[in-house]
Amino acid sequence: MALDRKIAYINLTTGDVEIKPIPLEMRKKFIGGRGMDAYLLYNHAPEGCDPLGPENPLIVSGGLLTATCASATARTHVMAKSPLTGLLGSCNMGGFFAPEMAWAGFHHLVITGRADKPVYLWIHNGEIEIRDAGRLWGKNSTDTQWAIRDELDDEEVKSMVIGQAGENLVTYACVMTGIKNAGGRTGLGCVMGAKNLKAVAVRGTMDIKIAHPVDALEHNKKFIDQITGAKVNQIQGALGTPFIWGATNCWGGVRTRNFQYNQMEYADEIEPEAIDDYAAETMGPHHMTGCFGCQVHCRAQYKIQSGLYKGKYDEGPEYTSLGAFGAEPDCKSIETVLTGNHLVNQYGVDNLEIGSMIAWAMELYELGILTSKETEGLDLRFGNDEALLQMVHNICTRTGWLGNVLADGGIPAAEKIGKNAFDYLIQVKGMNNLHSDERATPGLALNIATASRGSDHLRSRPAIDLYHLPEPVLRKIYSSPVPYEGPLSSEHTEYIGKPWQVFWQENVYMAVDCLGICKYHTVFLGATLPNFEDWPEVIYYNTGLEFTPKEIWDAAERCNNLERLFNLREGLTRNDPKKGDTLNHRYFDEPCRRGAPDVIGKRIDRDKFNVMIDEFYEHHGWDQDGVPTTETLKRLGLEKEPTRLL
Amino acid sequence: MDKFLTVDADKCTGCRLCEQVCSVMHEGVSNPAKSRIQVIKWEQEGIYIPVICKQCEDAPCMNVCPVRAISRDPEFGFVKVDHEVCIGCRSCVGICPFGAMGYNGDTHQVFKCDLCGGDPQCVRFCEVNALEYVSANRVTSQKKRKGAARQSAAERQAVALG
């Protein structure tokens, strides 16, 4: 049964391992995955703890449905206090790691302490061993995984690892699994590095008993047909996420040259179709691959055709690599994008963050805030492909003054660079924004400003807002499972009704993260995809647990409030430019210069934005400072937290 | 019955859904170790190859079985194990050249693909058609067409260069 998967507490300082069952009432309250992780973090991280200290718990999990007979349950979730933001650290990755961990008997790992020398965890059919990783230290993310397989003499071992960026404590280092699956955001690879933990290796052959196998199988088929029947997923399956980048760039929603433009011009070589042609040339017509149990297969395979890395195999690039190595530095070469993508996968660093950091440094260089003295002669202008890739090396290996400073993350770097460098840093809560531009889309702007892990599109983005769906359709989606009678607008440049949409999406995304399912299998990019009404059956058939749509909603809201409580405890205040629910001033002050007619000239209206925040807090039952009221905590059963039940 | 299960590894995306549904269908559990099909991967190169019983005509498992527990299903043509007769010596596991005969450590029984009695679930769930359950004639005619297209393209190119 999925319900008999265990939680393990591993102390790397003492070597102690404790294994416990997960009580059913905890499942009903927090479901699993990210939601349960939020409970564990709030309960196990001491207030104000040092993110790189031994007391910061690194929590690794699969969801309630991971590796059951549900569709696309590949997601691994990782949580800790973030070394990048000092607030909630949380990342989520695809691949094959979490299913293997579930077959090995575990849903959650809580890793505390710090090993005195490099180690890795070996988790196999209910057993946990701490092993020496001396020979693995210094290796990149893929070599580490293959070396672990060699050592354990098992090709089926799946590992979650860090590359050199995590070892070097780059504050936005990733955890990686497979070729390119990355738990990218909030720097949890850095937390692994600080713990001297090079990898977590898992292998399992334990049954996950399906409660109602025949129904689960038939329901899975129905789900898959629904998911692959959606046009958006068919295009994702052909072009991957570059398709979203291409579409977004068309109307003017792609952040370019740090924040100077909202559209990249003359980008023919890195359009999604061009990338698809490149992948086909190097890997043949069937060059798309996917994560465990998923029929969307949104990831391209490619081999680099020229340059230093000629012949190297990799996967992607995703939207964020097109932003990081395309639009943001204004580099237009496909080789640069694919090489940059390869480098971040190998070093194990967040492509989104490193791309933003370098683009920020480029703008500072062109403004004279950084000079060739700080860059040590590197001509860090926009459009310099060579300088861009050199900076990736410098940051990941902490080489040179600037590489070392940028490796510390945006806010510490701004302090070290001085002058008004901070004004140009496009961040929320200390984490850089996705390479998209939300000045024309207030709903999306509200999403990044309030996302629990710092600027982020995968926490609450109402992406279907861009489709101009008729109001009755919007109302049907957004009025379930709790009624909503307030205003809604089909117009993506409007402010009305957006706070509710963002609130609703926040709960949907939390629910899928608790279940362990990919967001392409919910209302993210496709309005017809499953949500609250569709999940009770799949949960029941696979686990035997009964939930109503409203109970899933409540659990999601409960978990979101726990994340909020954690952030408030660690210093979030509403208007703090470094730790608050705010946006960089350029969102309000600088209008969009490019894009579709209804986008040019747009910027976020400060007053309307504040009203949106007020409304957003109100929907949550939070006060004007964004703090959950006593009644809200009681309603959600959180008034006694931390309760230390797990 | 002349239908058989074909594998086109080029099309396989490596998602392993086939392993998941196979073990659920046969055992009521999700566990690739109990799946009749397994996707073997060379992740470093992006190569994925589903491996499954070929239902051999001159089947080594059938030949090696000392108690004749392995026979061919008269209706669907798959090779099957009679667990009433099987003595659990696992000779078939050792001799299968494809590793397609499995051993279940919980039930102490060997297991293999039985084409789900004529409706293979791995095929049903494989949206990219890396797995197909089709007649022999259809397989060969498709291959002939592909081969002819390659030949014709090469000839056209030769003429153009000529």
Chai-1 contact restraints between the chains, C-beta under 6 A:
chainA,res_idxA,chainB,res_idxB,connection_type,confidence,min_distance_angstrom,max_distance_angstrom,comment,restraint_id
A,A67,B,S30,contact,1.0,0.0,6.0,A-B,restraint_1
A,T68,B,S30,contact,1.0,0.0,6.0,A-B,restraint_2
A,C69,B,V24,contact,1.0,0.0,6.0,A-B,restraint_3
A,C69,B,S30,contact,1.0,0.0,6.0,A-B,restraint_4
A,T205,B,A33,contact,1.0,0.0,6.0,A-B,restraint_5
A,D207,B,V29,contact,1.0,0.0,6.0,A-B,restraint_6
A,D207,B,N31,contact,1.0,0.0,6.0,A-B,restraint_7
A,I208,B,S30,contact,1.0,0.0,6.0,A-B,restraint_8
A,K209,B,V29,contact,1.0,0.0,6.0,A-B,restraint_9
A,I210,B,V24,contact,1.0,0.0,6.0,A-B,restraint_10
A,I210,B,G28,contact,1.0,0.0,6.0,A-B,restraint_11
A,P213,B,V24,contact,1.0,0.0,6.0,A-B,restraint_12
A,P213,B,G28,contact,1.0,0.0,6.0,A-B,restraint_13
A,L217,B,V24,contact,1.0,0.0,6.0,A-B,restraint_14
A,T228,B,E127,contact,1.0,0.0,6.0,A-B,restraint_15
A,H286,B,D10,contact,1.0,0.0,6.0,A-B,restraint_16
A,H286,B,K11,contact,1.0,0.0,6.0,A-B,restraint_17
A,T289,B,T13,contact,1.0,0.0,6.0,A-B,restraint_18
A,T289,B,G14,contact,1.0,0.0,6.0,A-B,restraint_19
A,G290,B,T13,contact,1.0,0.0,6.0,A-B,restraint_20
A,G290,B,C15,contact,1.0,0.0,6.0,A-B,restraint_21
A,F292,B,R16,contact,1.0,0.0,6.0,A-B,restraint_22
A,G293,B,C15,contact,1.0,0.0,6.0,A-B,restraint_23
A,G293,B,L17,contact,1.0,0.0,6.0,A-B,restraint_24
A,G293,B,Q20,contact,1.0,0.0,6.0,A-B,restraint_25
A,C294,B,C15,contact,1.0,0.0,6.0,A-B,restraint_26
A,Q295,B,E127,contact,1.0,0.0,6.0,A-B,restraint_27
A,H297,B,T13,contact,1.0,0.0,6.0,A-B,restraint_28
A,Q301,B,G46,contact,1.0,0.0,6.0,A-B,restraint_29
A,Y313,B,E45,contact,1.0,0.0,6.0,A-B,restraint_30
A,Y313,B,G46,contact,1.0,0.0,6.0,A-B,restraint_31
